[in-house]
């Protein structure tokens, strides 16, 4: 089996579906920046987030990219690029005003290459919004201490989840690839260690109690590079 087929099978195993809290947080950040032009959903899976955006009145043009084929229900509404996201997309430089990627980076092999691709695809001043498992929650840190890996990378999560990143990793990657320093946000929804049927009460918020985080960053304009 070649590497692309292996990656496709891993994507199919995860069903291309992210968590509701991650979708909600990514949607809030997109609304905050509201780029006026075309948006790329990098890792659209089965199209759930694109449909959610459209159903909620998001009027910008959305292009979806994923290793999975386009769902039939999306073909008339969105442009779909079927491609291995570990490789550059067959799309021109500076094609998008915004990129959103929900729960995708942990599936990919080289996050620095992915961020270089984000930088290539974004127009100057364009925004990137990304979500991923939060490795610094109490639950994930307890898993690392007891199970020798972060909780989102144990058991059935592998081989879909292969790349665990911390805030410091993202700060370094953004600096290395030309992006502004990232800002981080949390879903404020997280399961309790050893009692995963239950979530932390709403009063417990932030990094230690959230299963997922979001990053927002921006590609500087040419003037800002001077």
C-alpha positions as CSV (number, residue, x, y, z in Angstrom):
1,X,0.0,0.0,0.0
2,X,1.4,3.4,-1.0
3,X,1.7,6.3,1.5
4,X,-1.3,8.2,0.0
5,X,-3.6,5.3,0.4
6,X,-2.4,4.9,4.0
7,X,-3.2,8.5,4.7
8,X,-6.6,8.2,3.0
9,X,-7.5,5.2,5.2
10,X,-6.4,7.1,8.3
11,X,-8.7,10.0,7.2
12,X,-11.6,7.7,6.6
13,X,-11.1,6.1,10.0
14,X,-11.5,9.5,11.7
15,X,-14.5,10.2,9.5
16,X,-13.4,13.7,8.8
17,X,-15.5,15.1,11.7
18,X,-14.3,17.5,14.4
19,X,-15.9,18.4,17.7
20,X,-18.8,20.8,18.1
21,X,-16.8,23.1,20.5
22,X,-14.0,23.4,18.0
23,X,-16.4,24.3,15.2
24,X,-18.0,26.9,17.4
25,X,-14.7,28.5,18.4
26,X,-13.4,28.5,14.8
27,X,-16.7,30.1,13.7
28,X,-16.4,32.8,16.2
29,X,-12.8,33.6,15.1
30,X,-13.9,33.7,11.5
31,X,-16.7,36.1,12.3
32,X,-14.2,38.2,14.2
33,X,-11.9,38.6,11.2
34,X,-14.5,38.3,8.5
35,X,-12.1,38.4,5.6
36,X,-13.8,39.9,2.6
37,X,-12.7,37.4,-0.1
38,X,-12.3,33.7,-0.6
39,X,-11.8,31.3,2.3
40,X,-10.0,28.0,2.2
41,X,-11.1,25.2,4.6
42,X,-8.0,23.2,4.8
43,X,-9.0,19.7,5.8
44,X,-12.8,19.8,5.1
45,X,-13.4,16.2,5.9
46,X,-16.9,15.3,5.1
47,X,-18.0,18.9,4.7
48,X,-19.7,19.4,8.1
49,X,-18.0,22.7,9.0
50,X,-18.6,24.2,5.5
51,X,-22.3,23.3,5.8
52,X,-22.5,24.7,9.3
53,X,-21.0,28.0,8.1
54,X,-23.3,28.2,5.1
55,X,-26.4,27.4,7.3
56,X,-25.4,30.1,9.7
57,X,-25.3,32.7,6.9
58,X,-21.6,32.9,6.2
59,X,-21.6,34.5,2.8
60,X,-17.9,34.4,1.8
61,X,-16.9,32.0,-1.0
62,X,-15.5,28.8,0.6
63,X,-13.1,26.4,-1.1
64,X,-12.7,23.0,0.6
65,X,-9.6,20.9,0.4
66,X,-9.2,17.3,1.7
67,X,-7.8,13.9,0.9
68,X,-11.3,12.6,0.9
69,X,-13.6,13.1,-2.2
70,X,-16.3,15.8,-2.1
71,X,-19.6,14.6,-0.6
72,X,-22.3,14.7,-3.2
73,X,-24.4,17.1,-1.1
74,X,-21.6,19.7,-1.3
75,X,-20.8,19.5,-5.0
76,X,-23.2,22.3,-6.0
77,X,-22.3,24.7,-3.2
78,X,-18.5,24.6,-2.8
79,X,-15.4,24.2,-4.8
80,X,-13.6,21.0,-3.6
81,X,-9.9,20.2,-4.0
82,X,-9.1,16.6,-3.4
83,X,-5.5,16.4,-2.5
84,X,-3.1,14.9,0.1
85,X,-2.7,17.8,2.6
86,X,0.8,16.7,3.4
87,X,1.7,18.0,-0.1
88,X,1.3,21.5,-1.6
89,X,-2.2,22.1,-3.1
90,X,-2.6,22.6,-6.8
91,X,-3.6,26.2,-6.2
92,X,-1.8,29.5,-7.0
93,X,0.1,31.6,-4.6
94,X,-1.9,34.2,-2.5
95,X,-5.3,32.7,-3.6
96,X,-7.1,33.2,-0.3
97,X,-7.9,36.0,2.2
98,X,-8.5,33.5,5.0
99,X,-7.7,29.9,5.9
100,X,-9.5,27.8,8.5
101,X,-8.4,24.4,9.6
102,X,-10.3,22.5,12.3
103,X,-8.6,19.5,14.0
104,X,-6.3,18.8,11.0
105,X,-2.7,19.7,11.8
106,X,-2.5,16.7,14.2
107,X,-3.2,14.4,11.3
108,X,-0.3,15.7,9.2
109,X,3.4,14.7,9.2
110,X,5.2,18.0,8.9
111,X,3.6,21.1,10.6
112,X,6.3,23.5,9.4
113,X,5.7,22.5,5.8
114,X,2.0,22.9,6.4
115,X,2.5,26.5,7.7
116,X,4.8,27.3,4.8
117,X,1.9,26.2,2.6
118,X,-0.6,28.4,4.6
119,X,1.8,31.3,4.1
120,X,2.0,30.7,0.4
121,X,-1.7,30.4,-0.1
122,X,-2.7,33.5,1.9
123,X,-2.7,37.0,0.6
124,X,-0.8,39.6,2.6
125,X,-2.9,40.6,5.6
126,X,-4.8,37.3,5.4
127,X,-5.8,35.4,8.6
128,X,-5.3,31.8,9.6
129,X,-7.6,30.1,12.2
130,X,-6.6,26.7,13.3
131,X,-7.9,24.3,16.0
132,X,-6.2,21.2,17.5
133,X,-6.3,19.0,20.6
134,X,-5.0,20.9,23.7
135,X,-2.0,19.0,25.0
136,X,-1.8,21.2,28.1
137,X,-5.2,20.4,29.7
138,X,-5.2,18.5,33.0
139,X,-6.6,15.5,31.3
140,X,-3.9,15.4,28.6
141,X,-1.1,16.1,31.1
142,X,-2.4,13.3,33.3
143,X,-2.5,11.0,30.3
144,X,1.1,11.9,29.4
145,X,2.3,11.1,33.0
146,X,0.3,7.8,33.3
147,X,-0.1,6.5,29.7
148,X,3.2,8.0,28.2
149,X,1.4,10.1,25.6
150,X,-1.1,12.9,25.4
151,X,-4.7,11.7,25.6
152,X,-5.6,12.5,22.0
153,X,-2.8,10.3,20.7
154,X,-3.5,7.1,22.5
155,X,-5.2,3.9,21.4
156,X,-7.8,4.3,18.7
157,X,-6.6,7.9,17.9
158,X,-3.6,6.4,16.2
159,X,-2.8,6.4,13.2
160,X,-5.2,9.3,12.6
161,X,-3.5,11.5,15.2
162,X,0.3,11.6,14.7
163,X,1.5,15.1,15.5
164,X,1.1,16.7,19.0
165,X,1.9,20.4,19.2
166,X,2.1,22.7,22.2
167,X,1.7,26.5,22.3
168,X,5.5,26.9,22.2
169,X,5.7,24.8,19.1
170,X,3.1,27.0,17.4
171,X,4.9,30.2,18.5
172,X,8.2,28.9,17.0
173,X,6.5,27.6,13.8
174,X,4.8,31.0,13.2
175,X,8.0,32.9,13.7
176,X,9.9,30.5,11.4
177,X,7.4,30.7,8.6
178,X,6.8,34.4,8.6
179,X,3.5,34.7,10.5
180,X,2.6,37.1,13.3
181,X,2.9,35.8,16.8
182,X,-0.2,33.6,17.4
183,X,-3.0,34.2,19.9
184,X,-4.5,31.2,21.6
185,X,-8.1,30.6,22.6
186,X,-9.8,27.6,24.4
187,X,-13.1,25.8,23.8
188,X,-13.8,25.9,27.6
189,X,-15.2,22.4,27.2
190,X,-13.3,19.4,28.5
191,X,-13.8,15.9,29.9
192,X,-12.8,15.0,33.4
193,X,-9.9,12.6,33.7
194,X,-11.0,9.0,34.5
195,X,-14.6,10.2,34.3
196,X,-14.8,11.0,30.7
197,X,-18.6,10.7,30.5
198,X,-18.6,14.0,32.4
199,X,-17.3,17.5,31.5
200,X,-15.8,20.1,33.8
201,X,-18.5,22.5,35.2
202,X,-18.8,25.7,33.2
203,X,-16.9,27.6,36.0
204,X,-13.8,25.7,35.0
205,X,-12.5,27.5,32.0
206,X,-9.3,28.0,30.0
207,X,-6.2,26.0,29.2
208,X,-6.3,23.4,32.0
209,X,-10.0,22.5,31.4
210,X,-10.3,22.6,27.6
211,X,-9.9,19.6,25.3
212,X,-9.1,21.8,22.3
213,X,-7.5,25.1,21.5
214,X,-7.6,27.5,18.7
215,X,-4.8,29.6,17.2
216,X,-5.2,32.8,15.2
217,X,-2.4,34.4,13.3
218,X,-1.9,36.7,10.3
219,X,0.4,36.9,7.3
220,X,1.9,40.4,7.4
221,X,1.7,42.8,4.5
222,X,4.8,43.7,2.5
223,X,4.9,47.1,4.2
224,X,5.0,45.4,7.6
225,X,8.1,43.4,6.6
226,X,10.0,46.6,5.9
